[in-house]
């Protein structure tokens, strides 16, 4: 169990998700360099995926 309370299985799935996002980003970079645009659904997927891999983002200490 990690410090943040994730199980090893969840940590492995998050690692896999980050790996996939990196692959998608490589293709997106190539498209952008060619002057093409990226579908907003893809951008939203990447943003949501990155946010889901963050832990304790809502923990604000005063």
Contact map, one row per residue, 1 for C-alpha under 8 A:
11101111000000000000000000000000000000000000000000000000000000
11111111000000000000000000000000000000000000000000000000000000
11111100000000000000000000000000000000000000000000000000000000
01111100000000000000000000000000000000000000000000000011000000
11111110000000000000000000000000000000000000000000000000000000
11111111111000000000000000000000000000000000000000000000000000
11001111111000000000000000000000000000000000000000000000000000
11000111111100000000000000000000000000000000000000000000000000
00000111111110000000000000000000000000000000000000000000000000
00000111111111000000000000000000000000000000000000000000000000
00000111111111100000000000000000000000000000000000000000000000
00000001111111110000000000000000000000000000000000000000000000
00000000111111111000000000000000000000000000000000000000000000
00000000011111111100000000000000000000000000000000001000000000
00000000001111111110000000000000000000000000000000000000000000
00000000000111111111000000000000000000000000000000000000000000
00000000000011111111100000000000000000000000000010000000000000
00000000000001111111110000000000000000000000000011001000000000
00000000000000111111111000000000000000000000000000000000000000
00000000000000011111111100000000000000000000000000000000000000
00000000000000001111111110000000000000000000010010000000000000
00000000000000000111111111000000000000000000000000000000000000
00000000000000000011111111100000000000000000000000000000000000
00000000000000000001111111110000000000000000000000000000000000
00000000000000000000111111111000000000000000000000000000000000
00000000000000000000011111111100000000000000000000000000000000
00000000000000000000001111111110000000000000000000000000000000
00000000000000000000000111111111000001000000000000000000000000
00000000000000000000000011111111100000000000000000000000000000
00000000000000000000000001111111110000000000000000000000000000
00000000000000000000000000111111111111000000000000000000000000
00000000000000000000000000011111111111000000000000000000000000
00000000000000000000000000001111111100000000000000000000000000
00000000000000000000000000000111111100000000000000000000000000
00000000000000000000000000000011111110000000000000000000000000
00000000000000000000000000000011111111000000000000000000000000
00000000000000000000000000000011001111100000000000000000000000
00000000000000000000000000010011000111110110000000000000000000
00000000000000000000000000000000000011111110000000000000000000
00000000000000000000000000000000000001111111000000000000000000
00000000000000000000000000000000000000111111100000000000000000
00000000000000000000000000000000000001111111110000000000000000
00000000000000000000000000000000000001111111111000000000000000
00000000000000000000000000000000000000011111111100000000000000
00000000000000000000000000000000000000001111111110000000000000
00000000000000000000100000000000000000000111111111000000000000
00000000000000000000000000000000000000000011111111100000000000
00000000000000000000000000000000000000000001111111110000000000
00000000000000001100100000000000000000000000111111111000000000
00000000000000000100000000000000000000000000011111111100000000
00000000000000000000000000000000000000000000001111111100000000
00000000000000000000000000000000000000000000000111111110000000
00000000000001000100000000000000000000000000000011111110000000
00000000000000000000000000000000000000000000000001111111100000
00010000000000000000000000000000000000000000000000011111100000
00010000000000000000000000000000000000000000000000000111111000
00000000000000000000000000000000000000000000000000000111111100
00000000000000000000000000000000000000000000000000000001111100
00000000000000000000000000000000000000000000000000000001111110
00000000000000000000000000000000000000000000000000000000111111
00000000000000000000000000000000000000000000000000000000001111
00000000000000000000000000000000000000000000000000000000000111
